[in-house]
Amino acid sequence: MASPPCCPPNSTPALDHKPSFAGRIVDIENNGAALKSYVTGSPLESSTLIVIVFSDVFGYNSGRHFEFADHLSILLNKNVKSTVLVPDVFMGKPLFVEHRFLPGFLSHLWNVPSFLFRVCSGGAKKFIDPVYNILLPWLVEQGMKVSASSLSWVGFCFGGWLGCQVTAYSHNEENDNDTIQITWKCGVGIHPALSPERIIVGKSEEELIMSLGDFSVKLMPASNDPYHPGKSKVVEIMALNQSLPQDQVSIPFDNVKHGFCSRGDSNDDSVRNTQEKAERLTAEYILQQS
């Protein structure tokens, strides 16, 4: 299968089965709008650490997003009461759907026009609004103490871009006054794709990273991702902003392809070992920053 437009060539295809999961899917409504979200871990009212996972283009309930959330929750809850959520920011319509009845190139041709139309109509706010207008107000209603809880994000592929966008949005003083005020503690981009910044916003990836200031974010690029230490302007800017060496803001996974963690087949021992390493490093980083 050809890779989605935001992913590098030869990326991991969509997973053709869904692993089991331990959490639950909830329906969230606010001001006439609604979205679904997967929730796992400690009850929200008792959590002091909350992580929001932004999915890849195949959607929140595809691949192993729920399994990742479960694993991350287990690792975090060994140290502090934590809740992990995977919201459906695509509102029931994934940006990319693999049509298995079509050959790879035909499936790609079928998907690309729809993908480009979806991401270009409504701008970045189309994907930010479900977070700030539905999900976060609901979290507060459920007992999340905004001043006390440590709120972080993890983003796969397109979700890595969205994580950066929701962070930049919280830094923008020109946002609507009624938007809930949130301070994000840190973010993790696992095989992130920042190219939607050019497609949707019309700005460069470097400009997006500059807008984050000294916000703590770590990238975990796969072998075919561009964000490697010493080879990427994005990583160079991140390191300067955070006053860290480049190899501390970007941890490459050179033995796997883009998509390995959110849609790689865990039945493959080498893939599973790499996924577990990414989960462990993510938990350690979030705990360190919280």
N, C-alpha and C positions, 0 to 999 in steps of 0.2 A: 504494500500500500504506500502511495506517495504521502509525504509528511504534510500536515496542515501548514498554511502560509506563515504562521508565527514560529514554526519549529524548523530546525536545521535539517538538511537532507539526511536520509537513512536513520531517522529517529525510530524509537520503539513504537510499533503499531498499537492500536487499541486492544485491550485485553478481552479475550472472547469468553471469559467467565468472571463471575463476581465472587470473591472470597467471602466467607462467613463474617459476621460482625456481631458485636456485643451491645451496642448502644441502641438508640431509638431515633426515629424521624419525627420531627414535630412540625406542625403547621403554625406559622407566625403571621399575625395580622396587625397592621397599624395604619390608621387613616385610610382605610379602604383598599390598601395594598396588602399582598400576601406573598410569602415565600416559604419554602420548606428548608429545614436544616437538620442535619444529622448531629446528635448530641451524645457524648460519651464521657465517662469519668465521674467525678464527684458531683453532687447536687450543686447547682449554681449558687444557692444561697449560702453555702459553706465554703465555696472555692475562693482562694486568694490568688489564683493564677488561672487565666483564661486564654486559650489559644484559638484563633480562628484560622482555618485552613481554606485557602482559595484554590479551587480545582483547576485542572488543565481544561482544554477546549472540549473534551469529550463529556464534561459534566460532573457534577458533584457526586452522583451515585454510580459513576462508571469506575472500571478498574478496581484499584485497591485503595481508593481515598478513605473509605470507612475503616478498612483494616489498618491503614497508617494511623488514623486518628485514635483507634483503640490502642495500638502499640505505643504511641506517643503518650497517651493518657496514663498507661500503666507505668511507664518510665518516670513521668513527672510526679505521679501520685506516691511514688516511693519516698519523695522528699517533701512535697507540699500538696495540699488538696487542690486539685486541678480539674478543669473542664475543657474539653476540646470540641469545637464545633466545625462542621463543614456546611456552609450555607449554599443554597442553590441561587447564586447571583445571576444565572442565566434564565431564571424564572420559568423553568420547565422546558426550555428549548436550548439544548447544548449547541455550541457554536460549530461543532464539527461532528458528523455522524458517519461512522463507517458502514457503507452499504455492502454487506458481504456477498450479495447476489451479483455484484458488479465486479469486473476486473479492477485492479488497483487504480489504473490511470483514469478509468471511467468514473469510479467513485470519487476520485480527486476532482475531476471536472464538474461533477454533480455538486460537490460541497463548496468549492472555492467561491463561486459567485454569491452564494447564500452567506458564507462567512464574511466576505468583504462588505456586503450590504448590511449585515447585522452589526458589525463592529464600527462601521463608519456612520451609521444613522444614530444620532443621539450623543455621540462623543463619549468621553470617559465617564461623564456623569451618569450615563445609562447603567454602568456597572457599579459606580460608587453609591448611588442613591439607595439600592437595596440594603447596603451595609449601614449607612447613617440614618436612613429614614424608617427602616423596619427592624433590622437585626439588633442594633445597639440599643434603641429604646426598649425593645423587648427584654434584652439582657438586664437592663436597669430595673424594669418591672419585676423580673424574676428574682431580684435580690442582689444583683451585681453591684458592689460598692465601687463606684467609679474612682473615688479617691484612694481606695485601699487596694483594689484588685490590680494585678499586673496583667495588662492586655498586650498580647503579642500576636504575630501572624506568621503563617507558613504559606508559601505559594509555589505551586508547580506550574511550569511552562507559562501560559497566559496569566495564571494566578500570581506568578512572581511580579509581573508588571502591575497587576491590580493591587498587590500589597504595597508597592511603591507609591501607587496613585492614592490609595486611601491615607497613607502617611503624609504625602505632600498636601492632600486636601485638609488634613487636620492642622497643618502649618499655615494655611492660607487665611489671613484675617478678613478677606473679602467674602468669605462664605456666608450663607444665610445665618442670621442671628439666632434662628430657632433650631439650627443644627446642633445636635448633642455634642458637647465638648468632651473629647477623648484624648488622652495622652497614651500613645503607643510606646511600649517599652523597647521592643526590638522586632526584627523580622528575619526570616530565613527563606531564601530562594533556592529551591531544589530543582535542578535542571531548568533554570528560569529562562523565559523568553521576554526580553524587553523591547523587541521590535514593534509590538503594537503601538508604542509611543509615536513612531513615525507614521504608522498607518492611520491611527485614530486621532492623535493630537496634532500631528504635523511638526513635532519637535524631535530632536535627537535623543538617543538613549542617555548621552552624557548630560544633557540639560535636565532630564528627569532625575538623574542621580544627584546633580548639583542642588536640586530643589529640596532634597532630603536633609541637607546640612550635615550635622554630625550624628544623625540618627544611626543607631547601632543595627547594622544589617550584615548578614553573612550569606555568601553564595556558595552553592555546591554544584558546579557545572559538570556535565558529563563530557566524555571525550570529544564529541562533536559540537559542543557549545563554545561560544566565543569568549567567555568570561574567565580566562585563565590568568594567573599571576604573571606579570611581565609581558603579557601579550595583548592586554586589553586596556583601552583608555578608561572604560567604565570602572574597572578594578583599580586603576591608578587613582582616579578621583575618589573612590570610596575609601581607599587607604589614607589619602591625604586628609579627607574630611574627618575620619575617625582617629587620625594620628596613630595608625597601626601599619605594620609591614603588609605588603600585598598578600603574602601567603597566609595571613591571619584573617583576611576578609573574604578570601576565595579559596575553597578547598576542593581541588579537582578530583573527579572520579574517572580515571583514565581507562578503566576496564569495561565501561558500560556506555550505552548510547542514551541520548536525550529521551526522557520518558521512563527511564528504568525504575524509578521509585513509585510513581503513581499508576503505571500500567505495565510494569515488567512482570513476568511470570515467576512467582515465588517457588514454583515447583522445580525450577532450575537452581541448584545449590549455590552456584557462584552469584547469580542474580540476588537470591535471598540474602546471602551474606552481605552483599553491598547495600541492599535495602536496610538491613539491620544496622549497618554502620551509619548510614545517613540518619536513621531514626535516633540512634544513640547520640550522635554529634548534635542533632537538633535539640534534643532534650537537655543536653549539657549546656549548650549555648543559651537557651531560654532561661534555664535556672540560674546561670551565671549573671545574666543581665537583669533578672527580676529582683 
